[in-house]
Amino acid sequence: MSAARRIFGPALAWQSRAVLARHLRVHLRNWHTALVPPLAEPLVMLLAFGIGLGGQIGNLMWGGAPADYLPYLAPGILAYTVFMTAFFQSIFSAYMRMHYQKSWEGQLTTQVRLEHVVWAEMLWAATLATFYAVVVCFVLAGFGVAGVLQLHWTWLPLAIPLLFLAAVAFASVGLFFTAILPSMDHMGLPFFLVILPIGFTSSTYFPLPALPWLETLVLANPLHHLAEGLRWLLLRGTPTAHLAYAAALSAVLLLLLVPVDLRLLRKRVFGDA
């Protein structure tokens, strides 16, 4: 068996799907409370920043032309929702299942192997992130029905597969920290070292200044390409290279991090060198 098949093949195995289904069943027990964040957060952001702050700052320059802040913000919220949900699920929730709830331990006493558990965690984080993104789409559509937000709505369903791919990649980053952080007390470090830098250099909430070093830096930021690709798609109805860059960078993250995640988590769970 080739190394690539050994590492990536379990993503489609029945054991991974079984663990994924377990996560879904647990989530559905509290669906009414779990639905509050993806509904409330974009609603608050769009009202407070899109309408409130946007009414104060007026138009901003984007893509060589003036743009209202609310339409500019909407795709950024969509991209950031996927990023934050996938990262949060793969670090906090996965760590809880691994260390405190001992869910991994119970799963590994069956026909499930560690690679199935890890892939199920990534796929679950991506599934939930994509579902939250769909909820955000409905919130955006509500603003569209109210007549305050005009987007190229027909492109929204076509963006879902890319959002899922990006979410899997972001989940692989979260699992890397799940593997190396010694305790819950250190969970704040990834947010200061990863989430804030990626978020502030991603043009999700505001255009980035035209600084040569910053323009070079954001070329390697998948969240930036995801936000900008969605923005061109939804504001101008134009697919751009940002979408391809987002997909390519997501694939690179998976190729680089999944083998590392598996090796580090195997060492953590089993104590293997």
Helices and strands as residue ranges (DSSP letters): H 3-8, G 9-12, H 14-28, H 31-34, H 36-45, I 46-53, H 54-57, E 59-62, E 65-68, H 69-88, I 89-93, H 94-95, I 96-100, H 103-107, H 114-145, G 153-155, H 156-180, G 184-186, H 188-190, I 191-195, H 196-200, H 212-217, G 218-220, H 222-231, I 232-236, H 241-270
